[in-house]
Amino acid sequence: MTDTVIVGGGIAGMSAAVSLASAGKRIVLLESRPHLGGRAWSYRDRESGDHLDNGQHIMLGCYSATFRFLRILDVVPEGVVKLRVTVTGQEDVSPPHPLWAVFRGGGQSRFNKKRAARHRSRTPNEGRTDIPLLSCMERMTIPMRRAGGNTAVLRAGTLPVPFNTAQMVMGYGFLPVIDRWKVLRLAFRLARMGRRIMPDLDTIPAAAWLRAVGQSDNAVRTLWNPICLATMNADVEDASAYLFALVLREIFLHNRQAQAVYLPAVGLSDIFARPAADYLTRHGAVIRLGRKVQSVSLHEDHVEVRCSDGSCQRARYMIIALPPWSLKPLLDASGLRFLWADDLPLFRPSSILSIHLWSHDRITDMPMTGLLSTRLQWVFDKGRSVEGMWRIACTISAYVEKGKEAENEVGQWVFSDLQRVYPTFDPTSVFRVRVHRERHATVLHQPGLEAKRPGTGSGHRRFLLAGDWTATNLPGTIESAVISGFRAAETVLGSLLGEGNENVVGGDADGEVSHE
């Protein structure tokens, strides 16, 4: 019998496993897929040889638990993240690094100065880049931000909180001056707003709340909706106002580094899944891939997990790190009833559509670009492919599929959107298109759902929950998943410490990774 069995090898399950393994506990990690990573993984495209993510992920400077996790795995030593600054006509030739900082103010603190000195960029714009937001709207009510296109930029501020937010907002050309002041008033309102009254906002959509506090329709469309889509995978008209308010407070009012945006420079599996598997193997954990759990049974002094191959794993504690739509069938098959489980059907998935394009011509040299008034929402420059051509990734959050669109049909309207935003884009230069649909990317955090999110405890002391959908006060993000995994592991460690280790006998072979 082992200390803990963890069901689910996504970010939450891996972070719980790593936390327990680092404390010297014996664990078994069960994953139904042939790989770890859950909804954050990458695969090798057979035709091009490039490693493609199942969906573009971003990480923010406020992801403290995520960077702690990556430091444990030695993916980002000491939390250092390489700066990516793109200059037109000049490629970044810096050594590869797993994460790029694409949006961060320079000179923010002594720590940042020390970090920048160790990893100095080769361009004049050290420590500072822009996220351009492009619009294909035929008519704008404000001046163009720069010549040559209908473009405005969100520029990272360099002043202390909250004045860095003021810097960013006051330079955003898609908002008239009066809207910019209203945005600043909202920031100060959030700073004064106590958490004890904020849960009342969960009864209304974020858009309704924003308009109620003086935000114009233009501000909602050109500023708040792109932020909501990027951080919550939900349209601002559908998202919980409470959760969105928490997100805004965390990003804009936490500290000067919270606004930073980091992009993976390598495949997601090389950032999370493979380093976690290596770490767990070195620390004696057992990883069982391709093991679908059919049922669980709970006892006073242990738990049992039965898999589809007929195997049975006994442990003193169990952490279930499954999404709600996978957890409900498992509970039903196990004959387990919990009050919180009755609410699981309310947790609906929200999808993300990713489109990868290979082109002979470079479409954009900006690492991350937001698009307004198009179906496409974000364009990411992925640099040169293995073949030496240019590659970009386009994403649509909260994607609603319109029937069964073939890959070539998706490509046609993607080309149309890109032409509207990039007038010089030539569709004939694109020679390959790959479409990836992540239909269960995150939970759709609608109004009223926050009160339904369960905590780590399930109602049985040996059965714990983890996952980005649990009560973390964050939307379904990598950070939420890591926090939930760490919390579940801390609970197990506390319980094991209270019980002592006299009941631990036997166990599986150390450092094993097996496939069905």
Kinemage of the C-alpha trace (Angstrom):
@kinemage 1
@onewidth
@group {chain A} dominant
@subgroup {mainchain}
@vectorlist {calphas} color= white
{ca met a 1} P 0.000 0.000 0.000
{ca thr a 2} L 1.383 3.374 -1.003
{ca asp a 3} L 0.914 6.768 0.637
{ca thr a 4} L -1.149 8.460 -2.073
{ca val a 5} L -2.654 7.563 -5.408
{ca ile a 6} L -3.292 10.469 -7.753
{ca val a 7} L -5.857 10.094 -10.526
{ca gly a 8} L -5.183 12.465 -13.408
{ca gly a 9} L -1.843 13.531 -14.877
{ca gly a 10} L -2.671 17.086 -15.849
{ca ile a 11} L -1.081 20.188 -14.319
{ca ala a 12} L -2.999 19.748 -11.039
{ca gly a 13} L -2.125 16.064 -10.715
{ca met a 14} L 1.524 16.641 -11.610
{ca ser a 15} L 1.928 19.520 -9.153
{ca ala a 16} L 0.371 17.440 -6.356
{ca ala a 17} L 2.631 14.505 -7.226
{ca val a 18} L 5.782 16.637 -7.353
{ca ser a 19} L 4.930 18.271 -4.033
{ca leu a 20} L 4.440 14.888 -2.340
{ca ala a 21} L 7.458 13.313 -3.998
{ca ser a 22} L 9.680 16.193 -2.903
{ca ala a 23} L 8.582 15.429 0.667
{ca gly a 24} L 9.693 11.820 0.271
{ca lys a 25} L 6.217 10.272 0.083
{ca arg a 26} L 5.437 7.183 -1.966
{ca ile a 27} L 2.932 7.958 -4.673
{ca val a 28} L 1.341 6.393 -7.739
{ca leu a 29} L 0.141 8.675 -10.534
{ca leu a 30} L -2.531 7.253 -12.877
{ca glu a 31} L -3.259 8.857 -16.244
{ca ser a 32} L -5.666 7.526 -18.872
{ca arg a 33} L -3.806 9.104 -21.797
{ca pro a 34} L -0.452 7.873 -23.107
{ca his a 35} L 1.178 11.110 -21.928
{ca leu a 36} L 1.117 13.545 -19.018
{ca gly a 37} L 0.034 17.157 -19.347
{ca gly a 38} L -3.762 16.979 -19.422
{ca arg a 39} L -4.997 20.005 -21.345
{ca ala a 40} L -1.510 21.544 -21.618
{ca trp a 41} L 0.613 19.340 -23.836
{ca ser a 42} L 2.401 19.387 -27.180
{ca tyr a 43} L 2.945 16.934 -29.980
{ca arg a 44} L 5.251 16.582 -32.952
{ca asp a 45} L 3.661 17.359 -36.285
{ca arg a 46} L 4.625 14.489 -38.559
{ca glu a 47} L 4.700 16.487 -41.763
{ca ser a 48} L 6.647 19.558 -40.610
{ca gly a 49} L 8.598 18.134 -37.671
{ca asp a 50} L 7.590 21.091 -35.492
{ca his a 51} L 6.329 20.671 -31.936
{ca leu a 52} L 2.802 22.090 -31.730
{ca asp a 53} L 0.907 22.915 -28.557
{ca asn a 54} L -2.659 21.649 -28.211
{ca gly a 55} L -3.564 25.282 -27.576
{ca gln a 56} L -1.623 28.483 -27.063
{ca his a 57} L -1.072 29.153 -23.358
{ca ile a 58} L 0.169 32.307 -21.700
{ca met a 59} L 1.500 32.784 -18.195
{ca leu a 60} L 1.292 35.987 -16.186
{ca gly a 61} L 3.707 37.521 -13.748
{ca cys a 62} L 1.213 36.907 -10.943
{ca tyr a 63} L 1.496 33.119 -11.457
{ca ser a 64} L 3.617 32.675 -8.333
{ca ala a 65} L 2.607 29.032 -7.740
{ca thr a 66} L 3.381 28.129 -11.370
{ca phe a 67} L 6.859 29.630 -11.211
{ca arg a 68} L 7.439 27.868 -7.897
{ca phe a 69} L 6.474 24.608 -9.627
{ca leu a 70} L 8.834 25.326 -12.532
{ca arg a 71} L 11.651 26.152 -10.128
{ca ile a 72} L 11.170 22.800 -8.371
{ca leu a 73} L 11.425 21.107 -11.769
{ca asp a 74} L 14.471 23.239 -12.613
{ca val a 75} L 12.746 24.407 -15.799
{ca val a 76} L 13.151 28.081 -14.922
{ca pro a 77} L 16.119 28.295 -12.535
{ca glu a 78} L 15.651 31.036 -9.946
{ca gly a 79} L 12.543 32.176 -11.829
{ca val a 80} L 14.605 33.784 -14.597
{ca val a 81} L 12.655 34.272 -17.816
{ca lys a 82} L 14.312 35.291 -21.070
{ca leu a 83} L 13.227 38.570 -22.644
{ca arg a 84} L 11.988 38.438 -26.195
{ca val a 85} L 12.238 41.741 -28.017
{ca thr a 86} L 11.529 41.689 -31.732
{ca val a 87} L 12.896 44.398 -33.993
{ca thr a 88} L 11.572 44.687 -37.517
{ca gly a 89} L 13.981 43.023 -39.913
{ca gln a 90} L 16.099 41.556 -37.140
{ca glu a 91} L 15.650 38.128 -35.613
{ca asp a 92} L 16.285 37.388 -31.965
{ca val a 93} L 19.389 35.207 -31.978
{ca ser a 94} L 19.558 34.712 -28.212
{ca pro a 95} L 19.969 31.155 -26.881
{ca pro a 96} L 16.704 29.211 -26.568
{ca his a 97} L 14.868 29.414 -23.254
{ca pro a 98} L 11.614 27.688 -22.235
{ca leu a 99} L 9.768 30.953 -21.596
{ca trp a 100} L 9.765 34.361 -23.258
{ca ala a 101} L 8.763 37.581 -21.532
{ca val a 102} L 6.825 39.523 -24.172
{ca phe a 103} L 5.177 42.192 -22.031
{ca arg a 104} L 6.891 43.679 -19.016
{ca gly a 105} L 7.937 47.134 -17.900
{ca gly a 106} L 11.647 47.713 -17.412
{ca gly a 107} L 13.382 49.110 -14.349
{ca gln a 108} L 10.638 48.000 -12.018
{ca ser a 109} L 12.646 46.746 -9.071
{ca arg a 110} L 16.120 45.847 -7.850
{ca phe a 111} L 15.339 42.181 -8.571
{ca asn a 112} L 14.394 42.931 -12.177
{ca lys a 113} L 17.507 45.033 -12.694
{ca lys a 114} L 19.695 42.241 -11.361
{ca arg a 115} L 17.905 39.699 -13.561
{ca ala a 116} L 18.184 41.895 -16.649
{ca ala a 117} L 21.905 42.380 -16.018
{ca arg a 118} L 22.432 38.606 -16.023
{ca his a 119} L 20.323 38.054 -19.138
{ca arg a 120} L 20.806 41.207 -21.157
{ca ser a 121} L 18.929 41.494 -24.430
{ca arg a 122} L 20.810 42.261 -27.637
{ca thr a 123} L 18.334 44.969 -28.612
{ca pro a 124} L 17.921 48.553 -27.372
{ca asn a 125} L 14.426 47.857 -25.963
{ca glu a 126} L 15.659 45.686 -23.128
{ca gly a 127} L 12.929 44.595 -20.736
{ca arg a 128} L 10.089 46.176 -22.656
{ca thr a 129} L 7.916 45.137 -25.572
{ca asp a 130} L 4.395 45.877 -26.699
{ca ile a 131} L 1.285 43.774 -27.270
{ca pro a 132} L -0.336 45.386 -30.301
{ca leu a 133} L -4.092 45.180 -30.634
{ca leu a 134} L -5.132 45.465 -34.270
{ca ser a 135} L -8.611 46.222 -35.526
{ca cys a 136} L -10.171 45.705 -38.945
{ca met a 137} L -12.994 48.147 -38.139
{ca glu a 138} L -13.480 50.446 -41.112
{ca arg a 139} L -14.017 53.529 -38.996
{ca met a 140} L -12.484 54.481 -35.707
{ca thr a 141} L -13.522 57.303 -33.411
{ca ile a 142} L -9.984 57.981 -32.199
{ca pro a 143} L -6.683 58.747 -33.988
{ca met a 144} L -4.436 55.960 -35.235
{ca arg a 145} L -1.795 54.895 -32.779
{ca arg a 146} L 0.887 54.654 -35.440
{ca ala a 147} L 1.170 55.121 -39.173
{ca gly a 148} L 0.687 52.319 -41.649
{ca gly a 149} L -2.315 50.629 -40.052
{ca asn a 150} L -5.201 50.872 -37.632
{ca thr a 151} L -3.178 49.980 -34.571
{ca ala a 152} L -2.986 50.807 -30.898
{ca val a 153} L -0.642 49.351 -28.317
{ca leu a 154} L -0.869 48.365 -24.697
{ca arg a 155} L 2.505 49.463 -23.387
{ca ala a 156} L 3.835 48.043 -20.131
{ca gly a 157} L 4.204 50.692 -17.436
{ca thr a 158} L 7.400 51.254 -15.478
{ca leu a 159} L 6.000 53.104 -12.450
{ca pro a 160} L 4.924 51.547 -9.130
{ca val a 161} L 1.399 50.118 -8.716
{ca pro a 162} L -1.148 51.500 -9.552
{ca phe a 163} L 0.574 54.158 -11.645
{ca asn a 164} L 1.978 51.550 -14.040
{ca thr a 165} L -1.624 50.699 -14.932
{ca ala a 166} L -2.271 54.391 -15.540
{ca gln a 167} L 0.713 54.469 -17.919
{ca met a 168} L -0.626 51.511 -19.851
{ca val a 169} L -4.209 52.747 -20.101
{ca met a 170} L -3.411 56.366 -20.911
{ca gly a 171} L -1.374 55.262 -23.918
{ca tyr a 172} L -4.021 52.941 -25.346
{ca gly a 173} L -5.157 54.579 -28.564
{ca phe a 174} L -8.423 52.669 -29.030
{ca leu a 175} L -9.948 54.491 -26.059
{ca pro a 176} L -10.883 58.176 -26.139
{ca val a 177} L -9.493 60.219 -23.256
{ca ile a 178} L -12.731 60.122 -21.260
{ca asp a 179} L -12.817 56.310 -21.437
{ca arg a 180} L -9.231 56.126 -20.238
{ca trp a 181} L -10.095 58.130 -17.139
{ca lys a 182} L -13.080 55.884 -16.518
{ca val a 183} L -10.802 52.847 -16.685
{ca leu a 184} L -8.523 54.431 -14.086
{ca arg a 185} L -11.501 55.138 -11.842
{ca leu a 186} L -12.419 51.465 -12.100
{ca ala a 187} L -8.882 50.512 -11.046
{ca phe a 188} L -9.145 52.653 -7.908
{ca arg a 189} L -12.624 51.235 -7.261
{ca leu a 190} L -11.171 47.731 -7.375
{ca ala a 191} L -8.414 48.768 -4.983
{ca arg a 192} L -11.008 49.961 -2.450
{ca met a 193} L -13.349 47.014 -2.945
{ca gly a 194} L -13.119 44.418 -0.169
{ca arg a 195} L -13.299 40.696 -0.857
{ca arg a 196} L -16.148 40.391 1.623
{ca ile a 197} L -18.535 42.214 -0.716
{ca met a 198} L -17.145 41.051 -4.041
{ca pro a 199} L -18.950 37.661 -4.060
{ca asp a 200} L -22.178 39.594 -4.700
{ca leu a 201} L -20.823 40.259 -8.186
{ca asp a 202} L -21.134 36.565 -9.037
{ca thr a 203} L -24.823 37.072 -9.746
{ca ile a 204} L -24.196 39.181 -12.875
{ca pro a 205} L -22.068 38.949 -16.059
{ca ala a 206} L -18.830 40.883 -16.192
{ca ala a 207} L -20.074 43.101 -19.037
{ca ala a 208} L -23.136 44.186 -17.030
{ca trp a 209} L -20.957 45.068 -14.046
{ca leu a 210} L -18.458 46.982 -16.201
{ca arg a 211} L -21.218 49.072 -17.761
{ca ala a 212} L -22.777 49.656 -14.332
{ca val a 213} L -19.508 51.178 -13.081
{ca gly a 214} L -19.228 53.543 -16.031
{ca gln a 215} L -17.325 51.594 -18.682
{ca ser a 216} L -18.392 52.440 -22.213
{ca asp a 217} L -19.353 49.865 -24.816
{ca asn a 218} L -16.174 50.783 -26.677
{ca ala a 219} L -14.035 50.071 -23.584
{ca val a 220} L -15.837 46.780 -23.017
{ca arg a 221} L -15.261 45.742 -26.636
{ca thr a 222} L -11.695 46.948 -27.211
{ca leu a 223} L -10.104 46.474 -23.778
{ca trp a 224} L -12.051 44.360 -21.306
{ca asn a 225} L -13.266 41.635 -23.647
{ca pro a 226} L -9.765 40.773 -24.971
{ca ile a 227} L -8.512 40.586 -21.370
{ca cys a 228} L -11.467 38.419 -20.349
{ca leu a 229} L -10.995 36.048 -23.283
{ca ala a 230} L -7.269 35.702 -22.619
{ca thr a 231} L -7.562 35.126 -18.855
{ca met a 232} L -10.919 33.352 -18.472
{ca asn a 233} L -11.568 31.732 -21.866
{ca ala a 234} L -14.981 33.387 -21.782
{ca asp a 235} L -16.648 36.311 -23.466
{ca val a 236} L -17.137 39.271 -21.160
{ca glu a 237} L -20.901 38.946 -21.712
{ca asp a 238} L -20.836 35.394 -20.282
{ca ala a 239} L -18.175 35.516 -17.565
{ca ser a 240} L -18.790 35.974 -13.858
{ca ala a 241} L -18.264 39.582 -12.797
{ca tyr a 242} L -16.890 38.384 -9.454
{ca leu a 243} L -14.180 36.230 -10.951
{ca phe a 244} L -13.266 38.835 -13.562
{ca ala a 245} L -12.945 41.491 -10.856
{ca leu a 246} L -10.582 39.192 -8.959
{ca val a 247} L -8.543 38.675 -12.127
{ca leu a 248} L -8.257 42.420 -12.713
{ca arg a 249} L -7.203 43.039 -9.122
{ca glu a 250} L -4.570 40.322 -9.343
{ca ile a 251} L -3.150 41.575 -12.652
{ca phe a 252} L -3.311 45.336 -12.184
{ca leu a 253} L -3.127 45.875 -8.426
{ca his a 254} L -1.024 43.020 -7.028
{ca asn a 255} L 2.509 44.201 -7.802
{ca arg a 256} L 4.550 45.618 -10.659
{ca gln a 257} L 5.465 42.226 -12.065
{ca ala a 258} L 1.892 40.873 -12.113
{ca gln a 259} L 1.120 42.344 -15.562
{ca ala a 260} L 4.005 40.512 -17.224
{ca val a 261} L 3.036 38.109 -20.013
{ca tyr a 262} L 5.156 35.033 -20.719
{ca leu a 263} L 4.886 32.739 -23.722
{ca pro a 264} L 6.282 29.220 -24.096
{ca ala a 265} L 9.334 29.217 -26.349
{ca val a 266} L 9.298 25.411 -26.560
{ca gly a 267} L 6.523 22.830 -26.586
{ca leu a 268} L 4.302 22.739 -23.492
{ca ser a 269} L 5.264 19.137 -22.821
{ca asp a 270} L 8.911 20.228 -22.572
{ca ile a 271} L 7.932 22.784 -19.937
{ca phe a 272} L 5.593 20.708 -17.779
{ca ala a 273} L 5.044 17.025 -18.633
{ca arg a 274} L 8.560 15.764 -19.388
{ca pro a 275} L 10.336 17.641 -16.571
{ca ala a 276} L 7.640 16.492 -14.128
{ca ala a 277} L 7.968 12.871 -15.267
{ca asp a 278} L 11.748 13.034 -14.909
{ca tyr a 279} L 11.483 14.585 -11.450
{ca leu a 280} L 8.937 12.054 -10.222
{ca thr a 281} L 10.943 9.133 -11.566
{ca arg a 282} L 14.090 10.366 -9.837
{ca his a 283} L 12.163 10.661 -6.565
{ca gly a 284} L 10.774 7.155 -6.663
{ca ala a 285} L 7.231 7.894 -7.841
{ca val a 286} L 5.349 5.416 -10.013
{ca ile a 287} L 3.661 6.777 -13.144
{ca arg a 288} L 1.093 4.567 -14.862
{ca leu a 289} L 0.156 5.867 -18.315
{ca gly a 290} L -2.793 4.552 -20.293
{ca arg a 291} L -4.588 3.512 -17.086
{ca lys a 292} L -8.209 4.589 -17.128
{ca val a 293} L -9.772 4.476 -13.668
{ca gln a 294} L -13.141 2.709 -13.644
{ca ser a 295} L -14.128 2.978 -9.977
{ca val a 296} L -12.903 3.955 -6.536
{ca ser a 297} L -13.885 2.719 -3.120
{ca leu a 298} L -13.352 4.492 0.176
{ca his a 299} L -12.616 2.801 3.472
{ca glu a 300} L -11.830 3.990 6.969
{ca asp a 301} L -8.096 3.408 6.719
{ca his a 302} L -7.413 3.304 2.966
{ca val a 303} L -8.767 3.791 -0.561
{ca glu a 304} L -8.843 1.471 -3.556
{ca val a 305} L -8.683 2.452 -7.197
{ca arg a 306} L -9.643 -0.035 -9.909
{ca cys a 307} L -8.504 0.452 -13.496
{ca ser a 308} L -9.929 -0.779 -16.779
{ca asp a 309} L -7.113 -3.330 -17.118
{ca gly a 310} L -8.277 -5.031 -13.915
{ca ser a 311} L -5.469 -3.729 -11.735
{ca cys a 312} L -6.200 -2.366 -8.273
{ca gln a 313} L -4.160 0.237 -6.420
{ca arg a 314} L -4.476 0.636 -2.635
{ca ala a 315} L -3.314 3.783 -0.873
{ca arg a 316} L -3.823 5.660 2.340
{ca tyr a 317} L -5.053 8.773 0.497
{ca met a 318} L -6.355 9.594 -2.941
{ca ile a 319} L -6.250 12.856 -4.901
{ca ile a 320} L -8.680 13.070 -7.811
{ca ala a 321} L -7.367 15.609 -10.344
{ca leu a 322} L -9.998 15.196 -13.054
{ca pro a 323} L -12.180 17.788 -14.773
{ca pro a 324} L -15.830 17.814 -13.630
{ca trp a 325} L -17.162 16.169 -16.804
{ca ser a 326} L -14.819 13.194 -16.197
{ca leu a 327} L -15.317 13.096 -12.445
{ca lys a 328} L -19.116 12.748 -12.522
{ca pro a 329} L -19.137 9.403 -14.430
{ca leu a 330} L -16.428 8.050 -12.115
{ca leu a 331} L -18.419 8.914 -8.990
{ca asp a 332} L -21.566 7.380 -10.481
{ca ala a 333} L -19.723 4.177 -11.411
{ca ser a 334} L -18.307 4.022 -7.879
{ca gly a 335} L -21.679 4.560 -6.212
{ca leu a 336} L -20.391 7.627 -4.353
{ca arg a 337} L -22.676 10.518 -3.491
{ca phe a 338} L -21.505 13.904 -2.265
{ca leu a 339} L -23.589 17.069 -2.010
{ca trp a 340} L -21.120 19.015 -4.145
{ca ala a 341} L -21.242 16.313 -6.835
{ca asp a 342} L -24.865 17.192 -7.619
{ca asp a 343} L -23.591 20.489 -9.038
{ca leu a 344} L -21.054 18.933 -11.415
{ca pro a 345} L -23.382 19.092 -14.462
{ca leu a 346} L -23.362 22.903 -14.040
{ca phe a 347} L -19.663 22.971 -14.950
{ca arg a 348} L -19.826 23.335 -18.710
{ca pro a 349} L -16.707 23.261 -20.878
{ca ser a 350} L -15.438 26.187 -22.928
{ca ser a 351} L -13.399 25.356 -26.016
{ca ile a 352} L -10.387 26.887 -27.742
{ca leu a 353} L -9.654 26.673 -31.463
{ca ser a 354} L -6.008 26.842 -32.531
{ca ile a 355} L -4.860 27.241 -36.125
{ca his a 356} L -1.205 26.759 -37.080
{ca leu a 357} L -0.023 28.289 -40.366
{ca trp a 358} L 3.252 27.741 -42.212
{ca ser a 359} L 4.161 30.476 -44.695
{ca his a 360} L 6.952 31.426 -47.063
{ca asp a 361} L 6.521 35.049 -45.949
{ca arg a 362} L 6.614 36.389 -42.415
{ca ile a 363} L 3.144 37.611 -41.495
{ca thr a 364} L 4.110 39.486 -38.317
{ca asp a 365} L 7.261 39.991 -36.274
{ca met a 366} L 5.366 40.686 -33.039
{ca pro a 367} L 5.310 37.747 -30.613
{ca met a 368} L 1.686 38.324 -29.550
{ca thr a 369} L -0.987 40.360 -31.306
{ca gly a 370} L -4.631 40.833 -30.350
{ca leu a 371} L -7.228 41.159 -33.098
{ca leu a 372} L -10.482 43.058 -32.721
{ca ser a 373} L -13.674 42.730 -34.786
{ca thr a 374} L -12.583 39.453 -36.333
{ca arg a 375} L -13.313 35.848 -35.462
{ca leu a 376} L -9.618 35.404 -34.764
{ca gln a 377} L -8.596 36.880 -31.422
{ca trp a 378} L -4.853 36.377 -31.053
{ca val a 379} L -1.936 35.799 -33.417
{ca phe a 380} L 1.394 34.487 -32.126
{ca asp a 381} L 4.599 34.640 -34.125
{ca lys a 382} L 6.301 31.257 -33.643
{ca gly a 383} L 9.437 32.180 -35.585
{ca arg a 384} L 11.039 29.841 -38.069
{ca ser a 385} L 9.872 26.268 -38.416
{ca val a 386} L 12.100 23.207 -38.594
{ca glu a 387} L 11.921 23.541 -42.380
{ca gly a 388} L 13.142 27.145 -42.190
{ca met a 389} L 9.797 28.700 -43.107
{ca trp a 390} L 7.729 31.068 -40.972
{ca arg a 391} L 5.026 29.829 -38.616
{ca ile a 392} L 2.235 31.551 -36.705
{ca ala a 393} L -0.459 30.279 -34.352
{ca cys a 394} L -3.934 31.836 -34.291
{ca thr a 395} L -6.418 31.222 -31.470
{ca ile a 396} L -10.072 31.732 -30.667
{ca ser a 397} L -11.076 31.437 -27.016
{ca ala a 398} L -14.607 30.443 -26.017
{ca tyr a 399} L -14.985 29.059 -29.522
{ca val a 400} L -18.492 28.048 -30.579
{ca glu a 401} L -18.303 25.552 -33.396
{ca lys a 402} L -20.595 26.252 -36.326
{ca gly a 403} L -21.324 22.751 -37.482
{ca lys a 404} L -18.519 20.470 -38.584
{ca glu a 405} L -16.034 22.721 -40.332
{ca ala a 406} L -13.395 20.974 -42.399
{ca glu a 407} L -9.791 22.102 -42.042
{ca asn a 408} L -9.818 23.831 -45.429
{ca glu a 409} L -13.032 25.703 -44.532
{ca val a 410} L -11.448 26.998 -41.337
{ca gly a 411} L -8.402 28.013 -43.334
{ca gln a 412} L -10.497 30.106 -45.725
{ca trp a 413} L -12.042 32.358 -43.093
{ca val a 414} L -8.750 32.519 -41.222
{ca phe a 415} L -7.145 33.857 -44.413
{ca ser a 416} L -9.967 36.367 -44.767
{ca asp a 417} L -9.520 37.626 -41.197
{ca leu a 418} L -5.758 37.935 -41.603
{ca gln a 419} L -6.149 39.892 -44.830
{ca arg a 420} L -8.482 42.343 -43.094
{ca val a 421} L -5.921 42.998 -40.380
{ca tyr a 422} L -2.692 42.594 -42.361
{ca pro a 423} L -3.306 44.154 -45.812
{ca thr a 424} L -0.008 42.817 -47.154
{ca phe a 425} L -0.816 39.224 -46.179
{ca asp a 426} L -0.735 36.916 -49.205
{ca pro a 427} L -2.776 33.700 -48.686
{ca thr a 428} L -0.842 32.001 -51.477
{ca ser a 429} L 2.297 32.167 -49.327
{ca val a 430} L 0.703 29.742 -46.830
{ca phe a 431} L 1.504 26.159 -47.751
{ca arg a 432} L 0.277 24.249 -44.683
{ca val a 433} L -2.575 24.627 -42.165
{ca arg a 434} L -3.195 22.610 -39.002
{ca val a 435} L -6.356 23.007 -36.923
{ca his a 436} L -6.616 21.824 -33.326
{ca arg a 437} L -9.890 21.897 -31.410
{ca glu a 438} L -9.616 21.671 -27.615
{ca arg a 439} L -13.315 21.238 -26.872
{ca his a 440} L -12.825 20.921 -23.096
{ca ala a 441} L -10.119 23.551 -22.646
{ca thr a 442} L -11.523 25.076 -19.446
{ca val a 443} L -14.689 25.412 -17.434
{ca leu a 444} L -16.993 28.234 -18.539
{ca his a 445} L -17.097 30.442 -15.433
{ca gln a 446} L -20.613 31.822 -15.753
{ca pro a 447} L -22.385 33.913 -13.096
{ca gly a 448} L -23.433 31.818 -10.116
{ca leu a 449} L -20.831 29.096 -10.631
{ca glu a 450} L -18.315 30.408 -8.115
{ca ala a 451} L -20.471 29.331 -5.158
{ca lys a 452} L -20.604 25.797 -6.596
{ca arg a 453} L -16.850 25.233 -6.854
{ca pro a 454} L -15.781 22.656 -4.237
{ca gly a 455} L -12.670 23.006 -2.120
{ca thr a 456} L -9.911 20.466 -1.581
{ca gly a 457} L -11.971 18.394 0.823
{ca ser a 458} L -14.620 16.109 -0.631
{ca gly a 459} L -16.435 15.085 2.535
{ca his a 460} L -14.304 11.997 3.069
{ca arg a 461} L -10.947 12.563 4.734
{ca arg a 462} L -9.070 10.166 2.436
{ca phe a 463} L -10.551 11.549 -0.788
{ca leu a 464} L -9.216 14.955 -1.934
{ca leu a 465} L -9.935 17.069 -4.997
{ca ala a 466} L -7.613 19.030 -7.263
{ca gly a 467} L -8.105 20.814 -10.563
{ca asp a 468} L -8.329 24.292 -12.051
{ca trp a 469} L -12.126 24.160 -11.650
{ca thr a 470} L -12.023 23.841 -7.851
{ca ala a 471} L -12.295 26.800 -5.467
{ca thr a 472} L -9.053 28.708 -6.017
{ca asn a 473} L -10.495 32.224 -6.566
{ca leu a 474} L -8.989 32.044 -10.047
{ca pro a 475} L -10.437 31.014 -13.410
{ca gly a 476} L -9.407 27.761 -15.092
{ca thr a 477} L -5.746 28.550 -15.684
{ca ile a 478} L -2.405 26.825 -15.212
{ca glu a 479} L -1.977 28.821 -12.012
{ca ser a 480} L -5.323 27.644 -10.651
{ca ala a 481} L -4.399 24.028 -11.416
{ca val a 482} L -1.016 24.297 -9.688
{ca ile a 483} L -2.520 25.969 -6.619
{ca ser a 484} L -5.129 23.229 -6.295
{ca gly a 485} L -2.479 20.516 -6.625
{ca phe a 486} L -0.255 22.096 -4.002
{ca arg a 487} L -3.199 22.482 -1.618
{ca ala a 488} L -4.245 18.860 -1.988
{ca ala a 489} L -0.651 17.732 -1.385
{ca glu a 490} L -0.361 19.922 1.716
{ca thr a 491} L -3.550 18.397 3.106
{ca val a 492} L -2.224 14.886 2.527
{ca leu a 493} L 1.112 15.739 4.106
{ca gly a 494} L -0.623 17.131 7.166
{ca ser a 495} L -2.770 14.018 7.500
{ca leu a 496} L 0.199 11.694 7.047
{ca leu a 497} L 2.128 13.614 9.658
{ca gly a 498} L -0.779 13.269 12.073
{ca glu a 499} L -1.130 9.542 11.475
{ca gly a 500} L 2.562 8.694 11.379
{ca asn a 501} L 4.021 6.255 8.891
{ca glu a 502} L 3.677 3.020 10.840
{ca asn a 503} L 1.019 1.664 8.478
{ca val a 504} L 3.067 2.036 5.304
{ca val a 505} L 4.126 -1.371 4.064
{ca gly a 506} L 5.348 -2.632 0.731
{ca gly a 507} L 4.984 -0.416 -2.319
{ca asp a 508} L 5.754 -0.345 -6.009
{ca ala a 509} L 9.139 -0.301 -7.604
{ca asp a 510} L 10.870 3.050 -7.431
{ca gly a 511} L 11.073 5.353 -10.385
{ca glu a 512} L 8.788 3.440 -12.712
{ca val a 513} L 7.007 4.840 -15.746
{ca ser a 514} L 4.819 2.272 -17.439
{ca his a 515} L 2.390 2.198 -20.344
{ca glu a 516} L -0.590 -0.058 -20.752
